Structure formats: C-alpha cells, structure tokens
Amino acid sequence: MKNVNIKKLYFKDTSFADLMNKRIYNILLIASAYDSFMLEEDGRVDEQIFNEYVSLDLRYPPRITLVNNEEDAFRMLKERSFELIISMPAGEHSDTFDIAKRIKELCPQIPIIVLTPFSRGVSRRFAHEDLSAIDYVFSWLGNADLLLAIIKLIEDRMNVEYDVAKVGVQVILFVEDSVRFYSSMLPILYKLVFKQSRSFMTEALNEHEQMLRMRGRPKIVLARSYEEAMKLYRQYKNHLLGVITDVSFNRSGVKNKYAGISLCEDMRLEDPHIPIIMQSSDGDNAEYAEQFGAVFLNKGSKTLHRELEDAVIESFGFGDFVFKDPHTGQEVKRITMLKELQESIFTIPDDSLYYHVSRNHISRWLYSRAMFPLAEFLKRISIEPGDNLQDVRRIIFEAIVDYRRIKNRGVVALFERDRFDEYSKFARIGEGSMGGKGRGLAFLDAMVKRTIEDDDFPDASITVPRTVVLCTDLFSDFMAKNNLYEIALQDLPDDEILDHFLKAQLSNDVMEDIQAFLASISGPVAIRSSSLLEDSHYQPFAGIYATYMVPHSPENQSLTLLAVRDAIKAVYASVFYRDSKAYLKSTRNVIDEEKMAIVMQEVCGTSYGSRFYPSFSGVARSLNFYPIGHEKAEEGVAHVGLGLGKYIVEGGMNLRFSPAHPKSVLQTSTLQMTLHETQTFFYALDLHSASFTPQVDDGFNLLKLKIKDAEEDGSLLYLASTYDPQAETLYDGVYPGGRKVITFANILKHDVFPLAPILKRILQTGQREMGRAIEIEFAVNLHPKPTFYLLQIRPIVDSNEWVDEDITNVADEETLVNCYKALGQGVVNDVHDVVYVKPQDFDAEHNPLIVGEIDEINRRLLSDDKGYVLVGPGRWGSNDPWLGIPVKWPQISAARVIVESGLHHYRVDPSQGTHFFQNLTSFGVGYFTVNPYMNDGFVDFDFLDKQKAVEETQFIRHVRFECPVVIKMDGRKNRGVVLNPECKHSGSIKNQ
C-alpha cells in the first residue's frame, strides 16, 4: 500500500454553487403550423417539460417560443436571446438544413437540434444532406422525456469542461451513432442520473444544500464515432464514471463493425478498472465483452431498458454500496449513506474489503454521490495482496471523519436525530428565525470556513462549538400551547413568572431532538438566549436575557435531559422578567414582537474534579476607544481572563491588550501594577450540583474561585507568572512557591499559543464581512489540542458608544474643552457640573491638599447621582505629587470625563489616564489631555471663572449649568469636546 498520510490532507469542500453556470432558459422551436398545433394543444410541450422538471426536483424549466417559418425565426433571433434552437422538418422538401446554415452563420454559438419522426425515407434523405450546421439529430415520437434529455445533454456539453476542472465532476461517456437508439436511451440515462442525484441529496445538510448538490451530478457526453469517443475519453479519463458503447459505428469516416471492440481494447490498456457497458444487436459480441470485463447488453432484448438501468446502477456506483463476498457474490453489507460506511468499515471482512478497494469501487461510489474530495483521496490508495488491511480501514475511517467535519463547517443543517453525531457541527430545529446569537454563530462558522485555512494557524484550531438552535417558531408554539401570554404579560414578580414557565410542557418532538443532541456530546451544555432583537445591527440588546449552563451526566442522560428542558423554559421566561420588559419599553420595542430562539451549545472547557472551565475566555473589539502608547483605534482591543467568560462580562479585573501590540501590556508594565491590577478570582461551572433547578439568577450554579484553586487544578501553565516576594521579582511561568499572577506572559510574550494573530485576523475579517465595527466573544482550551472557540459576534451599536457627528471642526469658542488626544467613545448629555482646579492659584506643592477637597465634592455628587467634568493640571492619580494630583479612583469615581490640562508654568508629560485605565474602560469614562500653551487643545477657564460657583475652596471651583454640558468623544479619531452649554452648536457640527 502506498504511504497515505491523512494528516497531510486538507479537504476543500465542494463549491456546488459554482457548477452548472450555463443553462438553457429560452428555446426557439421552428415547426410547421401543424406540428406547432400538435405540440401546443395535443402535446402541451411546455406543460410536459415543466412537469418533468418538477417531478425530478429540477429548477429553471426553459421557456419555449414556437415559430412557423424562416422569417419569424430570424425576427425572434434579433429580438431575443436563445440558448437552443430546435427545428422540426416539414416533409421531404423542407428547407430545414438551409435555414440551419443561415442561422449558424448569424448565431454560431447557439446549438441547433433537428427533431424528426424517423422512417427509412427520412434516414435515406439524411444520408445525403449537409449536416454541418446541425449539432444533433433526434428521433421524435412525441415523448417529452426526450426534450428534457436534449436540454440536459446540451447543458452538459456547455458545462462539462469547467465543472470537471473545478471540482472533479464525473462523466459518463455514451458512444452510439444510431439516432433512433440514442434518442431512446438518453432519456433513460438521464432519468437514472437524476434518480441518483436525488439519492445523494440526502447527504446534504439542508434544503438549499440539497438543490446545490444536484449540480454535481454526473455529466453525459455523446460520441458518434471512434475518433470522437477517444477524444472525449482522453479529455476526461481521470473523471470517467463509466462508458456505455455500441460496437458498430464510424471509424475514419467509414462504418466499422468492430470499432467498439477497438475502443474497449484501447481504454482497457490505460485503465483496467473503468466500468464498461457494451451494447450490440449481435449476440456474438458478448464474447468480446467478457474478454474486456464489460457488461454485455443485447439491443434486441425486450427488457433492454431495465437491463441498462441495472447495469448502470451496478457498474457506475449508483444506488447503495453493496459489499460482496468476492468468492460467492453474496451481499455482505449494504451501505446507504456515508455515515454508515464510517461506522461499518472496521467490520467488513478482509477479502471483501480488498476486492472493492483494489478495484476503486468505494471511490467510484463516492464520485457518483458528488463527494469529490473524499473520492479523489481514496482513489489514491493503492493496495496489494498481503497489505495490512487495518491500515486501510484506519485511512478510510479518518478520511471520512475529516471530510464530514469539513462538510459540516459553515453550514446550518436541518437537524435530523439519526444523523446528528459527534462529527456534526451546526443544525437548526424548526422553520423560524435563529435569532441574533444563532445568526451570529452561523455567520462566524461560515466566515471561518471561507477565509481561514487550516495551515494559517497550524498550532491551533479555530471553530465554533457544536451547536443546535431551537428556532423562534418553537417559542411561539410553546407560548400558545401552554397559554402563557396571559401570565407572562402581567406585572408579576420574576420568580412567579419563572415558576409558571417551568410547569409548562415542551413538545415530545422537541424533547426527542434534544435527547439526540445530548447523546452526541460528552461535556456540559450551555442554553443561551437568541432573541430576534439580540445582536441587532441597529440597537443594543446584548446581555438582556438569561444563559444557563447545565452539567452533563453521561451515566444519567435522563437527568441531563430534564435539566436542559427546564433551562430552555427558564430562558423563555426571561423574556418576560421585569428588567426585560423595562428594557424593551426603553428601546421602544413591543414585547409582542419579541421572539426567542435558543442556542444549545457544547461548553468549551475541561473538567477539574467537580468544576469545569476553559483555559481562558475573552472579548475583543475591532475598534479600540482607549488607545495608549503605540496603539491605534483601528487595531482593536482584547480583554482576556482565566475561566468562564462571565468574569469578563461582569467587569472583573481582566488583562487588556491590543492584538497588534501583544507584548505591550499596561497592567504588567510595572511590578506594582501587575500585583494590583490583574485577576484575583474566576468562575467555573459546578459539576456536583445535586439537582438543576433554574433560578432567576442564571449564574446560580457557577463557582467563584480563587487563583490558588486553578493552581491546584494545574490549569495555569501558560497563563500565570510567579512572584517571588523575597527577591521582589516576577518570573514568567509557573514555579514552586510564590504568588501566581495572571499575566498571560507565555502566550503574549512567548507565543506558546497564537492568540494575538488569531484575534487580529478574526477582527479584521469580521469587520470587513459585517461592514461595521464588531465585538466577539471567545474561549480557548489549551489542552489536549489548542482550540480557539468563537462564541458570538455582534456589531457595536450601543447608542451611548457612537458619535454620529464629525466633531473635528468644532471651534474653540463653542466649547469648554476641545481635545485632540482623547480616550473614550460616545455622547454624554446628562452632566451639568464642572469641577476644576483654579489655574491661577495652582502650585504643585499643594497637590496633596487638593485631594481632600476633590474627594469631598465627589462624595456629594456621587450621593446625588450626578456626574461631572473634572479638570486639573498634570497627571491625575500620579504617585508622585509633583507630577499631578495624587487622587485614588474612589475619590473621583463620579467623573464622566477627566481632563489633564497643562499650564504655562506647569508642564508634565501626559499620562493618558494610565493610572486609572481599568476603571476608565470599565465605566466608559473619557480622558482628555490638553496643552493650550502648545496650541494642543483648549480649556475655556475664562468662561468658567465668570460662572457662579456652587462651591469654591482655596484650590477648587465647582460650577453648575442649567443646561447640560454635552460631552462628545470619538475614539476612532482621538477627538473629544465638552460643549459650552450657552452656545448653539447645530451649525458647527457636520453630519458624517
């Protein structure tokens, strides 16, 4: 056996959408008035063709235009476009062939078919006619099947070269010169091909995929001479499904009664295994057929059609695959679909397996079912007597597994209980919408498949977890059948609504589907909300509804099933909780319009005794509204933390970095910041919950654990550094003793996992494909195989986060503060207070005294739930009081924007808010740096000094305006303004 390494193989999924691009949409039929009448009234040819298309699940039936004479034919050719012309000669003196020549001169690209009732007279006449302008002649007996076969034969001729080269579509070579015979046989062959394509449609994952897969059906090419047959054989010999040949036909322009014998002999020299079906009216030729290992059919047989059908099914790999005992011919195992072949390959007897593999029977069966990449690979397996068949079985099994995994990626399959297994990826139950999260996941799955190759990141897999979506129509059915709207729309406590929902019933069909999904996974399952409004492109709706995590109990599947059932009902109930109703009202949505889908998803992570969590989770954005140092807004930003993503979503102390600058992490830039501004706890799923009873708080079964717990689990290997208090030194990596600090040093600095490159690619690609700034959620498992899981994608649409105006040209006279080095994003229009350090009285030696005055004002504003603008010189929060006012975050926590303002007599390099960076980003606080003495920004102290003070101390003034001081920050351009409340700004701000 040749050395075949499945690990080096990358299956490219077949792009069926690219196939059969040239089609016949319009046919010009030239016939006498009588023939036209027969076709229109008695034959109803349009209706027959339409019915044939429908019965075979074909689309795009062509439109037929009937004309009765040459003049009308040329007029129609000038007025409209046609892909096929069919001409029916009217009697012996018809000028059909002269008309065909003139049409060919005018439209050389349009195939011309002559359709005529056949008789001896017609045959004699055709023998003396110039047929150079005619592509094919067919014998017409009024059967619409023939019209369908003609259309498909021409379409195959138009598409075969491209489709074979593109994906390896298979070809059936039909060699026959008898017009009557090929007119009779082609409809049968096409019926067989369409029947076969309907059978392999079942391998598709949804209805759309089924229709596309039909484009991968085998093509039929017709040859009418030895030379034409050999030319087609040589052109397509590597993609021939089989050959059907007559024995007597033209060779070198002369009828040769053994031309078919020579053809078989020549083909067998090049390919000993190509299936051949030989047809002849001379029974003596059966001896030659046996010599070449071909199937012989007698043209004179009364059951020829049935015999041809059986021979094609048997020889060309149509229908089921039947493993046979090569000694007795008895059936050993029948395979109807690829999954069955995968499951059975290790149980097939050695001699049967050797017989079929050595003759390429399995690859031919796969080719006939349009599984081109897999068939091409298995065709390469060369097997000899004495080879280890266990290796062959393993190669076939692994190839099928790889192919199925790739085929499942990027496709939303229709869920089928008997097909969804560990190799299935993404499926939907129901006909409604998949909701925001479901759509986002499907988009991510397709995006990764389309834009990321396996060898782009050889040290990591990028994927979405196995997912099944319960569509919104199931929610509607659940609500209606259980009469829940009457309860749900009342103003009841959340726990009471939850109780009603938990008592309601899910349908038996849904329960059986859930059970099938749970049988395919081994770990916990997340039950996530996926409403119509969530992750909308036009309004913020993330994080409003519940998500539950359910431990999986393989030894007690029924327990897990009941827990998942209750979790689904609890997510449905969360639509009608008080906070949800209030949010719907605030966003001007009607609760009746909200529909809930459910995402059932395998939770990524690892079990550590009684707890379960991923190596780390994160959130990343394609726009960084707080760029510092060398960072740029368009390079994006990521936040990562040990354990479940709930820690980051709830604003825990995570690690922030720019994927473009992973080695420059502010929090780990000094030892003091590393020890004080890194993660101290994490979340994990409790696997030992005695029972799962959903509560309004969807995190009721999550554990809040210390970093030391993760150290005991052995999950910190690449995430932590070790602090040695005696040497006051931090070492990258986990070492005995010392405090473990979550720095991600081995990942961000030493590249043990390509996190930054993956995030850069995903953020850039996602923003490009979605056409707007995006946010993603992800999780990573480092063991056993490093895998990056995409959990969600959504556009950044929070109305508080976007500035819709161009603020770059706002004049100084219209502002209190105008800044060209601004961090932050959004519009704040509910602030009336400005607190500023009086510049004329400022002296750095008083900085420690100023802290107390600011703290006092901050406390009062905080208790009154009022935000304010804070302005002062130097670095806010500096540890060195000579460089700025040494406040702590709690002492300025009510500020909505903080301004560092340089003075002529006090010039300090800006800090860009680094002292408070976690708090700034977590709370969306703006940070402005202005240096008026350098014409770098502006603060209107003169205007502020003229305002009546609410309070004034030795160093501080606090002023309040009746109208709000509107704050606008554009983090994409690092621009920020605080507008003067007494100016009208409508004429100064341009719409983007």
N, C-alpha and C positions, 0 to 999 in steps of 0.2 A: 504493500500500500504506500502510495506517495505520502510524504510528510505534509499533512494539512493542519495548520495551526489556526483554530477558531479565534484565538485571542488577537491574531493579527488581522482578522477580517472585520471590516466595517460595512454592514448592510445599509445601503441607501434605500429608503422607502421609495416605492414606485410612484411617480407623479402621473397618475392616470388622467388628470385634468389636461395634460399636455398632448394626449393622444387623440386620434381621430378628429383632427382640427379641420380637415377639409371635408365638407359634406355636400350632398345634393339636396338643395332646398327647392329648386324650380326645374321642372321638366317640360320641354316643348315636345308635344306629341303631334306628329304630322300624319293624318289619316284621312281617307275619303269620308264624305258625308255619311255614307252607310256605316263604315267602321266606327266613325265617331259616335253615331247614334247607338250602335251596339255597345260601345264602351261606356257611354254615359247613362243610357237607360237600362239596357239589359244587364250589362256587366257592372255598372256603377263602380268604375275602376277606382275613383277617388276614395269611395267609402270602403272598398275592399282593402286597399293599401292601408288606409287608416286603421281598419280593424286588425290587419296583420301586425302592424306596429304595436298596437295596444296589447294584443294577445301575447306578444313576445317581450313586453316591457321595454320596447324601444321608444325613443323620443324623436322629435323633429320629422314627422312624416312630410314628404315633399308635396308641393302643390303642382298639379298637372294642368297645363294650358293646351287645349286642343285647337288645332287649325286644320283647314281642309285643303289648302292649296299653297303653292310656292310663294305667291305674292303675300299672303297673310303670314307665312313663316318668316320671311325676311323683314316684314314690318315689325313683328314681335321681337325679333332678334335685335333690332335697332332701339326699340322702346324699353326692353327689359333685359335683365341678365339671366342666363340659364346655365346650369351645370351639366345638363344631359339633354340630348336630342334623341327621340325615338321616332323612327319612320316606319309606317306600315304600307308596303307596296300595294297598289290597287290594280290587280290583274297583270297579265303578261306584258302589257305595253306601258307599264308605269315608268315614269322618268325618275324614280327614286334615286338611282345611282348618280345621275347627272346633277340632281339637286344637292345630293350629299357632297359632291365635289365642290360645288359653288359655295356651300355653307362652310366647308373645311377651309376654303381659301379666305373667307371672311372671318371665321372664328376657328382657327386651327387648334385652340386649346380645348374645345368642347368635344367630348366623346360622342360619336354617332352610332346608334344601335339600329339595326334593321330587325323588325319583328314581323314574321310572316308565317301563315299556315303552310306546313310543308307537304309537298307531294312530289312525285317523280318529275313532273314538269317543272316545278319550281327548282328542284335540285339541278336539273339539266340546264336551266336558264342561268342559275347562279354560277355554274361551272364556266360559263362564257362571259360573265360580267367582270368589269374592273371594280374590285372591292377595296381599292387602295384608300378610299376616303372613309370606309366603314370600319369601326373598331371591332364590333362583334355582330354576328347574325344569330338570332334565336328563333326557335320554332314555337309559334303561339297557338295555344289551344284554349285560350280564354281563362287560364288559371292565374289569379292574382299572385300566387306564390312565386311565379316566375318573375313578375315585375319587381317584387321585393328582392329576389336573388340578383337580378340585373343591377338594381340600385346599389346593393351591398358589394357586388363584385367590382363595380366602378369605384365606389368609395374606398374599397380595399386597395385597389390599384393606385389611387391618389395618395393614400396614407402609408402604405406598407414600408416604403424605404425609410421614411422618417421614424415611424413607430418602432421598427426593428432596431435602428441605430440608437434611438433614445433610451429604450428600456428593455429591449430584447423580446418584443412581442413575437410569438411563434407563427409559423407559416405552414399552410397545407398546400402542397403542390398537386394540382389536378391536371393530368395530361390526357387530353381527349380531343379528337378532331371531328367527331360526329356531332353535327348541330343538334339533331334530334336527341342524341344521348346526353350531351351535356346540358341541354335545355331541360331534360327530365331529372338529371342527377343533382345539378346545382341547388335547386330548391330544397332537396333532401339534405344535402350537406349543410346548408345554412340553417335549416331547422335544428340539426344536430348541434351546430356551433352555438346557436342561441340557447338551446336547452342546456348545454354545458355552462355557458356564461351565467345562466340563471342559478345553476347549482353552485358555482364558485362565488356568486354574490353573497352567499351565506357567510363567507369568510370575512366580509366587510363588517365594519363596526356600527354603521348607522345607514339610514336610507340614502343619504347623499353619497356616501362612500360606495354603496351598492350600485348606484347608477353610474358612477365614475368607473368602477371596476369593469363594467361591461365593455368599456372602450379597450380593455386589454385582451379581448377575446382573440383567438387565432384568426389570422387573415387567410383568405383563399385566393390563390393566384392560378389562372388558367393558361395552360400552354397547349398549342395545337400542332406542334411539330417537335422533332427531336432537338433541333437547334435551340428553339425557344425554351424547351424543358431544361436542357443542360445549362443554358444561360441563367435561368431562374434558380436552378439547383446550386450553381456555383455562387450566385449572389447571396443566397440565403441558407446555405448548407449548415451553418452553425446555429441556425434558429429554425430548422425544419422539424415540425411535429411529426410529419409523415408524408408519404407520397401515394397518390392513387393514380394508376396509369393504365391506359389502354395498351394493346400490344401492336396493333397495326395502325400506323399513321405516317405522315410525310417525314422523309429524311433526305436532305439535299434536294428538296423540291419534288421528290418522287415518292409515291406511296410505297412504304416498306413494311411488309407483313411481320417483320421481326424487330422493328425499331424499338418497341417497348422492352424486348429482351436485352437489346444492347444498352438501353438506358439503365435498366436494373443492374446489369453487369458493371457498368461504369460507376454507378453510385455505390455499389457494394465494395468496390475496390477502395473507395475513400472513406466509407462509413459502414462497418459491418453490422451496426445495430439499428440503422434507420428503418422504421416500420414502413413496409411497402404493401399496398393492396393492388393486386393485378387483376384487371377485368378483361375478359375476351369472350367473343362469341364462339371461339374454337376451343373445345374442351381439352384438346391435346396440350394446350399451353399450361395446363395445371402442373405438368411435369417440370416446366421451367420455373414456375412459381415456387415449387417445393425446393428446387435447387438453390434459389436465392433466399429461402426462408421467408417468402412472401405469402400473404393470404390470397387465395385464388377465388374469384367470383365469376360465374358464368353469366354472360349478358342475357342469355336466353332463359334464365330461370324465372319462374312465375313469382318467386319470392325475393327477387333481386333487391328491392328496396329495403326489405327487412334484413337481408344478409349484409348489405352495405352498412346499415346502421350498426349491426352487431360487430362487424369487423372494425369500424372506426372506433367504437367505444372500447373494444378490447385492445386494439393496437396503438391508439393515439393517446391513451391515458385519460379518456373521458370517463365520467361517472365515478363510482367508488374505486378506491385502490384495493385490489384483492391480492394478498399474499398467498402464493400457492406452493404446494409441495412439488418440487421440480420432477420428482420421480413418478408421482401418481396424477398430478394435475389437480388434486383436490384442494379446495379452499382451506387455508389455514387461519386467516384473519382478514376481515373486511374493514376498511378504513373509510369513513365518510368525510372527515374534516381533519385539519392539521393538528388540532389538539389531541385527537385520538392517536395519530401517528406518534406524537411525542410520548404519550402515555404507554404505548404498546411496544416501542422499539426494542426494549430490553427483554421482551418475552417472545419475539419471533424466532422460530428455530433457525439454527445456523445455516443449514443448506438452503432454506427458503430465502433468507436474507442475502446470502451470497449470490443466488440466482438472480434476484431482482436488482441488487446494487450493481453487479458486474455488467448488466445489460442496460443500465441507466433508466430502469423503469420508474424509480421513485422520482428522479429529476424530471422525467417526461410528464409524469402525473402532476407535479408541481407547476411545470411550464403551462400545461393545459388549463390550470386553475389560476393563471396570471400571477403566480408567486415567483417572479423572475429572479430577484437577487438570491433567494434561497435555492432555487432550482439551479442557477448558474454555479453556485458554490458546490452543491452536492454532485453536480456533473463532473467536477474536477477530481472526485475521489476515484482513484484507480486501485482496483482490488485484485489480488492474485490468490490462487489456491494456497492455503497454509497461512494466510494473513490472520492476525488476531482480530476476530470479529467484535470483541468487546471494545476495541479502539474505534472501530467503525460505528458501533452503536453510540458510543460516547460523542463522537464527532457529529453524528446526525442529531442526537438529542440536544447538544449545546448549540448547534446551528439553528434549530427550530426555536429554542428558547430565546436566543439573541434576536432572531427575526421577529418573533412575536412581541418582544419588548419594544423594538424599534417601530413596528407596525402600530402598536398601541399608543405610542407617544404622539402628542399633538392632535389627537382625535377624540372627540366626545362620542363615545359609543352608546348605543342603546343597550341598557342593562339587560342581560339575559342570565338567569340563575345558573343554567347548566354550562355557561361559558366563562363567567367571571371567575378568575382564579388568581393565583399569586403573580401571574405574568400580565394580568390585565392592569390598566392604568387609570382610565378616567371614563366614567359612564354616568348616564342620567336615567332616572326613573320618572316617567311622566312626560307630558307634552308641553307643559307651560314653560315659563322663564326659569333660568338657573339663578336669577338674582345677581347682585353686584359681585359678591365674593366668588360665586361659581363662574360667572363670566370672566372675571379677572384671572382665575386659576386656569381656565381653558385657554385664555389668551396667552398666558405665560408658558403653558405646556407647548402650544403651537409655536410660539416665538423661539423657545429654546431649541426645538427640533429644527426649525427653519434656519436659524442664524448661528448656532454653536455646534461645531464638530467635536467628536469625541477626543480627538488629539489636540484640540485647542488648550485643554487643561488635562493633560494625561494623569496628573496626580489627584484628580478629584472628579466625581460625577456631579452633574448639575441636573436637577429634576424637580418635579412636584411630587408630593406624597400620593399614594394611591387614594383615589377619591371617587365617591359616588354622590351625586346630587339628587335630592328629592325635590322635584320642580314645584313651582308655585301652584299648579292645579291640584296637587295633593293637599296643600294647605287649604285651598278653597273647599275641597271635598270634606276634609276633616272638620272644618268650621261648620259647614252646612249640615252634615250628617249628625253631628253632635249638638246642634242648635246652640252654638257657643257665642254667637254675636250678641245675643240679648244680655248675657252675663258680661262679656268682655268689654262692651261699650259703656257699662255702668261705672260710676266713680267708686270702685271698691278697692280695698287695700290689696297690695300686690300679692301677698301670701294667699289671700282668699281666691283671687283670680287663678293663681298657680294651682291651687287645690282643685278647682273645677276642671282645669285642663288635664290634670293628671288622672282624673276619673273618667275622662273621655276615651273613646276607642279609636285606634288606628285600624285600617282595613287589614284583612288577612293577607291580601296580595302584597301589601307594603311590608308586613311583618315577615313574610317568606323571603322577599327580596333582601331585607336587612339581614336575615339569618344567613343567606347565601354570601353576602358581603363579609360578614363576620367570620365565616368559615375560611375565607381567603387570606385573613390577616392573623398575626400572632401577638401583636402588641396592643396598647391602649388605642382607643378611637376618640377623636375629637368631634363633637357635634357643634357645628358653627352656624350662626345665623347667616343668611344670604338673601336679604330682602331686595325688593325692586329698587328701593331708594338708596341702599348702601352702595358706597363707592361710586355714586352718581358723578357724572362729569360736570355737573352744574351746581351741586350743593353738597355741603359736608354732611355725611351720615355715618361715619365710621365709629365703631365702639358704642353704639346706642343699645344694641340688643345683646342677648346672652350667648356665651360659649361654654359648653361643659366638656370636661374630659372624663372619659369613662374607662376604668381599668378593665383589661380583658382577661377573662378567666377561661383558658383553654380546657381545663378539666370540668368546667361547668358552663357550657355555652348558653344554656337557657337563662342563667343568671345574668350574663352579659347582654343577652338579647332584651331582657326586661329592663335593664338599666339604660340601654340605648333608646329603647322605646320611650321611657319616661323623660330622658334628656331631650328627645325630639319634641315631645309635648311641652316641655318647660321652655324651650326656645320659642315655640309658637306662642306661648303665654306671654313672653317678654315683650311682644309687640304691643300688649295692652297694659303694661305697667304704667304707673303714673308719670314717671320720668319720660318714658317713650311718648306718651300722649302729649305731654307738655312740649317735648321737642318737635313733634310733628306739627303742633299748633304754631310754635315759634317760627318754623320754616314754611308756614303757610301750606302745608300738605294736609290732605284729608285722610283720616285713618282708614276709611273705607277703601281708599286707593292702594294702601299698602298691602303687599302680598309677600309671604315669606317662603323662600326656598331653604333647604337645609343642606349643608355640606357635611357629609360623613367622611372623615379623613383619618388615615392612619397617622398616629402621632409619632414624629421622629424623635428618637431618643434611645437610651439604654437603661436597662433595669439594674439598680444597685440595691439588692435586697428588697426592702419594702418601698423603695422610691424609684421614680422614673423621670429622667430629664435628658435633654440633648446636651451635647458638649457646650454649645452656646447658641444664643439667639440674637437677633438684631433687627434694626430698622435702618433703612438707608433712603436718602432723598437725592434726586438728581440736581437739586439746587441747594446751595449752602448759604443761608441767610446770615450766617455769622462767620464769614471767612477771616482767618487770622494768619499773620505771617505771610508765607508764600501762597496760601490757599486762594483759589478763585471761586466765585459763587457758582459758576457753571460746572465746576469739578465735582460737586456733590459732597455729601457728608454721610457718615455712618455712625450708628451707636450700637455697641455690642455688649453683651453681658453673659455670664455663666448661667446655665439653666433655662427654664421656660421663659418665653417672651413676655409674660405678664409683668415681670420685673421692670422691663424697659417701658412697656406701655404705661405703667403706673408712675413713671418718672424716677425710678431708682437710680442710684449713682452708677451710671454705666460708663464705658470707655468710648470717647468720641474721637474720630479721626477722619481725615479726608482720604478717600481711596487713592487720590493722586499723590499723597504725601504720607504714606503709612508709617514712616519712621519718625515723623514729627508729631508727637502726641503731647499736647499741652499738659495733660494731667500727670504724665510721667517725666516731665522735663526737669523737675527738681525732686529730690528725695522727700521734702516736706509735703509737696502736692501729691506725690504718689501715695504716701501713707494716709493722707487725709481725704483725698478726692477720688478714691477708687472703691469698687464694690465691696460691701461688707456682708451681704446675705443674698440668697437666691431662692427661687421657687422650684418645687418638684411635685409631681403627682404622687399622692399616697396610694400605693397599690394594695394596702392591707385594710382599706375601709371595709367594715363588716357588711355594710349594705349601701347601695347607692340610692338615696332619696333626694331628688333635686330640691334645692332651696333657691330663694330669690337671689341670693348671693351666689353667682356661678363659680366662685373660687372656693367654695366651702370644703372641697376635698383636696386642696393644694397645701403643701407643707412649706412653711417659711423656715429656711435652714441657714446655718452659718457656713462661712467658707471652710471652717475646720471639718464640717461634715463631708464636704466634697473632697477634702484632702484624704479623709478616711476611705472614701469611695475609690480613690485613685483616679479621679477624673480631671485633675488639674495639670497633667503632664506638660501640655503646651500652652496653657493659659496663664500660669502663675509665675511670679518671681519670688525669691526667698530673701527676706530682710534679716540681716544679722545685726541685732541691736548693739552688740559689743563693738563690732567694727563700724557700726553705723553705715553699712553698705548693703546695696540691693544687688542680688545676683539673678541673672536671667535663668529661669528654670526652677525645678522643684528639688530641694536638697533637704537632708535630715535637719530637724531643729529649725528655729526661726519662724517668724510670721510669714504666711503665704499671702501675697498681694496679687490681685487680678490685673495683670498688665498686658496680656496677650503678646508679650515680648517675642516669644519664639515664632509666633505667627506673623506679626507686623514687622519685626526687625530681622528675623532669621528665616522667614519664608517656608516654614515647615508645612504650611497649607496656603494655597494661593488666594487668600481671602480678598485682598485689595484688587488684584487683576480681575477676579470674577465680578466683584461689585462694579468696577469701572465699566466692564463690558455690559453687564445687565442694565445698569442705569442709563448708559448711552443708548443702548439698543431699545430699551423700554420707552425712553422719552421720544426717540425718533419714531418708533412704531405707533405710539399712542398720540403723538402730535402735541404733547404738553408735558409740563413738569410732573414727575411721578414720585410716589413713595412706595417702597416694597417692604414686606416683612419676610424674614428668612430664619432658618435654623440650620445648624451644622452638626453633623455627627462625625467625629474623627475616627471612630472605631466601629466595626472592624475595617470598613472601607470608607475613606474620607468622602463624605457626600454633602453637597450644598443643596438644601431643600428650599424652594421658593414657595411661600405660603400665601402671599397676597400681593396684588398690585393695585394701586388706586391713583387717580390724578390728585394733585394738590389743589384743592378747591375751597379750602376754608375761607369764608368771606373776610375773616379777620387777618388773613395772611397775604392778601393780594392788594397791591396799589394799582388801580385801573388808570391812573393819570400819569402823564410824563411830568415828573417834578424836577427835571434837570434845569429848567429855565425859570424857576420861581425866583423873583427878585428879593434881595435882602430886605427892602422896605416893607415887604409883605409878610415877613417872618419875625418871630422872636429868636429862632435859631435856624441857621442854614448850614448844613454839614455835607462835606464831601468824603468823609471817612466814617460812614455809618454802618453799624451792625444791626441786623434785625429786619423784619419784614411785616408790613401790614399798616392798617389805619386804626388809630385810637382816637375816638371822638367823644369820650365821656370824662375828660380831665379838665378841671377848672383851676387847678392850683399850680403855682410855680414857686419852688424853694431854691434860693440861690445864695451863694457866699458872696458878700459885698466885695467887689474887686478893689475899690478904693481903700478899704481898711485891711486888706489882706497882708498877712505876714506869716511865712511858713512856720515860724516858731510857735504860733498859736494853733497850729493844726490839731494837736491833741485836745485842746479846749473846744474846738468846733464840733468834735464828735458828739459830745453830750447834748449840745443844742439841737443838732440834727436828729439825734435819737429821740428826743422829747417830741419834736414836731412829727416825726414818723409814727410814733406811738399813737398820737391823737388822730392823725389821718387814717391810720390802719383801723382804729376802733370805729371811725365814722365811715369805713368802707370807701375811702376816697383815694384815688391815685394822684400822682403829681409828677411834674417835671423837676428834676434835680440838676442844678448847675453849680460847678465849682472848679477851682484850678487844680492842675496836677493830676496825679493818679489816684482815683478813688480806691480805697481799700489797701493802699500801699502799706507794707510792713515798716517801711522807712518813713517816719512822719515828715521828713524834709522833702520827700518826693510827692507827697499828697496827703489827703486827709485819711487817717488810718481807721476808717469805719469797718465794721463787720457787716455781713449781709443782713442779719436781722434788724440792724439799725437804719437800713434804707430800703427795706423789703416792700414798701408800698409804692416806690417809684416806678413809673411806667416807661420813662426814658431817663438815662443818666448821661450827663454831658460833662466831658473833660474840656475845660476851656483854658488854654494857655494865656498868660498875661505878658505884657512887655517886660516886666521886671521879674517874671517867674516862668522860665521856660524849661519844661521837663518832657523827655521823650514819651510819647503816648503809650498807654498800656493796652489799648483796645479792649479794656474790660476783662483782661485775662484772670484777674483775681476772683472775679465772680462768674466765670464763664459758665459753669454748670447751671447756676441759678438764672443767668440771663437767658440761656437757651431753653431751659425747662419752663420758665414763666413767660417767655416771649417778650422780655424787656429789651428796649432799644439801648444802644450805647453809641453816643456821638463823640467825636473828637474834633475840636475846632481850635485853630490858631490864628486869630484875627490879625496879629502882627505880621503874619506871613501871607496875608490875603487867602488864607486857607480856612474858609468858614467864617461864621458871624454869629454873635450873640448881641441882641439889642438891649444892653444894660441901661441905656439912657431911657428907653421907653419903660422898662421895668421899674427904674428908680422913681418915675413920675406917678406910678400907681400907688393907691392907698394900701398900706400893709395890714394884713390880718394880724401879723405879729412881726416884731423886729427886735433882734437882740444885738449884742455887740458885733457879732460877725455874720449874722444870717438875716435875710428878709424873706417873708412868706407873703405872697400876693395871691389874690383870688379874683377870677374874672366871672362876670355874669354869663357870658357865652363861653363854650368850651374852647380850649386851645387845642386844635386838631393836630395830631402827630401823624406824619406820613413817612414810612420807611420803605425804601426799595433796595432790598439786599442784593438784587441782581446787579445793580449799578453802584452800590455802596453810597447811595444818596439818602438824605433824611432832612426833613423840615419840621419845625414846630411853628404853625401858622399864627400870625398875630390875630387875636380874636376880634379886633376892631377894624380889620381890613376885609374888603370883599375880594374873593380870590377867583371867582368864576372865569374872569377873562385872562387870568395869568397861568392857568394850568391846562395844558393841552391834552386832549384825549389821545391815547395811543392808537 
